[in-house]
Amino acid sequence: MPALIKTKHVGKIVWLGVVSDRAAALRSAAVTELAATFDGLEGEDHGGAMRPSCSRVRTQYPKGTVIRNTRQICVVSAEEMAAVAAEMGVEVFNPEWCGANIVVEGLPDFTHLPPSSRLQMSDGTTLTVDMENQPCHLPAPVIDEDAPGHGRAFKQAAKGRRGVTAWVEREGNLRVGDSVTLHIPAQRAWRGEGPTV
């Protein structure tokens, strides 16, 4: 029996972007096509096979420990970004504001996809979902450049809607308009005790 189940859910890529220098700015720049390699997306500063650990894994490693980069790519949902925009009081949420790489449309409850789910393009290019991407304050100044006074609202509005981080499992190309089929792990939900903190 396969460990991953192909679902009936098929979405599509409606936007692509890259952050070329995250130290300079979180804002991503829109493109129509991207090469996806085992090191991540071509031209994306969050790429690479390894990365220094950050606050997201502080209970596992001292900050700066070299670990596998499972956060190569930021994927968000068009439907969830529309809900974020409405809560923030802006007409449209520009995916550039949060450093998004891929915006998909048509996959329900996107931010809560099970870790290890696969997003497979029509040509076989495949991304593996790491986990939910927690919202932070970093997009606020970028948002304020285009929508003054709205940046502070992002972190709260994006809770449970910030999308997922992912890494490249099979190389290929990503294009605006590509179909995306969702595959999920064939396992029941974990029933262990909750967080210790």
C-alpha positions in Angstrom: 0.0 0.0 0.0 1.4 3.5 -0.9 2.5 5.7 2.0 0.9 8.7 0.2 -2.6 9.0 -1.1 -3.4 11.0 -4.2 -6.5 13.1 -3.3 -9.2 14.4 -5.6 -8.0 18.0 -4.8 -6.4 19.7 -7.8 -5.5 23.4 -7.6 -3.4 25.6 -9.8 -0.5 28.0 -9.4 -1.8 31.6 -9.9 1.4 33.5 -8.9 5.1 32.9 -8.5 7.8 35.0 -7.0 11.4 35.1 -5.6 13.1 37.0 -2.7 16.5 37.7 -4.2 18.1 39.2 -1.0 16.1 38.8 2.2 18.6 40.9 4.1 17.7 43.9 1.9 14.0 43.2 1.8 11.4 40.5 2.4 9.4 41.5 -0.7 9.3 38.9 -3.4 9.4 39.8 -7.1 6.8 38.3 -9.4 7.9 35.9 -12.2 6.0 33.6 -14.6 8.3 30.6 -14.3 10.8 29.2 -11.8 13.3 26.3 -11.9 12.9 24.1 -8.9 16.1 22.2 -7.9 17.1 20.2 -4.9 18.5 23.4 -3.5 15.2 25.2 -3.8 14.0 27.8 -6.3 16.4 29.4 -8.7 17.3 32.9 -7.5 15.5 32.5 -4.1 17.6 33.6 -1.1 15.8 31.1 1.2 17.2 28.2 -0.9 20.0 25.9 -0.2 20.3 22.3 1.0 21.2 23.5 4.6 20.4 26.5 6.7 21.3 27.9 10.1 18.6 27.1 12.7 16.4 29.9 13.9 13.9 30.7 16.6 11.4 28.3 15.0 13.5 25.3 16.2 15.0 26.8 19.3 13.7 23.9 21.5 15.7 21.5 19.3 19.0 23.4 18.5 21.1 26.4 19.6 20.5 29.3 17.2 22.8 29.1 14.2 23.2 25.3 14.2 23.5 24.0 10.6 20.4 21.9 9.8 18.6 20.5 6.7 16.7 23.3 4.9 13.0 22.2 4.8 12.0 25.9 4.5 13.2 26.5 1.0 9.8 27.7 -0.3 6.9 29.7 1.0 3.5 28.6 -0.4 0.3 30.4 0.3 -3.4 30.0 -0.7 -5.2 32.6 -2.8 -8.4 32.0 -0.8 -6.6 32.4 2.6 -4.8 35.6 1.4 -8.2 37.0 0.4 -9.4 36.3 4.0 -6.3 38.0 5.4 -6.9 41.0 3.2 -10.5 41.3 4.4 -9.4 41.1 8.0 -6.6 43.7 7.5 -9.0 46.1 5.7 -7.2 46.1 2.4 -8.8 45.3 -1.0 -6.3 42.7 -2.1 -3.3 41.0 -0.4 -0.2 41.3 -2.6 1.8 38.1 -2.2 5.0 40.1 -2.6 4.3 41.6 0.9 5.0 38.3 2.8 7.8 37.0 0.6 5.6 34.4 -1.0 7.1 32.1 -3.7 4.0 30.3 -4.8 0.3 31.2 -4.6 -2.1 28.2 -5.2 -5.8 28.3 -5.7 -8.3 25.6 -5.1 -6.8 23.5 -2.3 -9.0 23.8 0.8 -7.7 24.5 4.4 -4.3 24.9 2.8 -2.3 26.2 5.8 -3.3 23.0 7.7 -2.2 20.4 5.2 -0.6 17.5 7.0 3.2 17.7 7.2 4.8 15.5 4.5 1.9 16.1 2.1 3.1 16.5 -1.6 2.2 19.2 -4.0 2.7 17.6 -7.4 2.7 19.6 -10.7 1.4 18.2 -14.0 4.9 17.6 -15.2 5.9 15.7 -12.0 7.8 18.5 -10.3 7.0 17.8 -6.6 7.2 19.8 -3.4 7.1 18.3 0.1 5.2 20.3 2.7 7.3 20.8 5.9 4.7 22.5 8.1 2.5 25.5 8.8 4.3 28.8 8.3 3.8 30.8 11.5 3.0 34.5 10.8 5.5 37.1 12.1 6.0 40.9 12.2 8.5 41.0 9.3 5.9 41.7 6.5 4.6 44.7 8.4 7.0 47.3 7.0 6.7 45.9 3.5 2.9 46.1 3.7 3.1 49.7 5.1 5.1 50.8 2.0 2.1 50.1 -0.2 -0.8 50.2 2.3 0.2 52.6 5.0 -1.1 51.8 8.5 -2.1 48.2 7.6 1.1 46.3 8.3 0.6 45.8 12.0 -2.7 43.9 11.3 -0.9 41.2 9.3 0.3 38.9 12.1 -3.1 38.5 13.7 -5.0 38.3 10.4 -2.6 35.6 9.1 -2.9 33.3 12.1 -3.9 29.9 10.6 -3.7 31.3 7.1 0.0 32.0 6.5 0.5 28.9 4.3 3.2 26.3 4.5 6.9 26.0 4.0 8.1 23.3 1.6 11.2 21.8 -0.1 11.8 20.3 -3.5 11.5 16.5 -3.6 11.5 16.2 -7.4 13.2 18.8 -9.6 11.4 20.5 -12.5 9.9 23.8 -13.5 7.0 25.7 -12.0 4.8 27.9 -14.2 1.8 30.2 -13.5 -1.2 28.2 -14.6 0.3 24.7 -13.7 -2.1 22.3 -12.0 -1.2 21.1 -8.5 -2.4 17.8 -7.2 -2.5 17.2 -3.4 -1.1 13.9 -2.0 -1.4 13.3 1.8 0.2 10.8 4.1 -1.8 7.6 4.6 -1.8 7.7 8.4 -4.3 8.6 11.2 -3.8 11.8 13.2 -1.4 11.6 16.2 -3.1 10.9 19.5 -0.3 11.6 21.9 -0.4 14.3 24.6 -0.3 17.9 23.7 2.6 20.4 23.9 4.7 20.6 27.0 5.0 24.4 26.9 
